[in-house]
Amino acid sequence: MNDTPHTPSLPDRLSVDPRSPYYDAAIFEHDVGIKLNDKERSDVEEYCISEGWIKVPAGKALDRKGNPLMTKLKGKVEPFYR
């Protein structure tokens, strides 16, 4: 028997928001990390590898529904399992 857990492959685009069409609960059963321009980020809400961007909260600002305002940062995106 093989005791190594099977991890699903990381998609091109992924979001942590369950209301998003890019949310995948099976992936979040594992610890996912994101690197932007070779620096690890811990505040990423959404990423897209092919377009080269991540979305992160813009400070403490909230929209009218109480969700944090997002800002898009561009660069080389590398998702990985920790």
BELURTA-V888666 format. One line per field, one symbol per residue. burial: 1 if it has 9 or more other C-alpha atoms within 8 Angstrom, else 0. A space follows every 50 residues. Layout:
burial=???
//
This chain:
burial=00000000000011100000001100100001111100001001111110 01111111000100000110000001111000
//
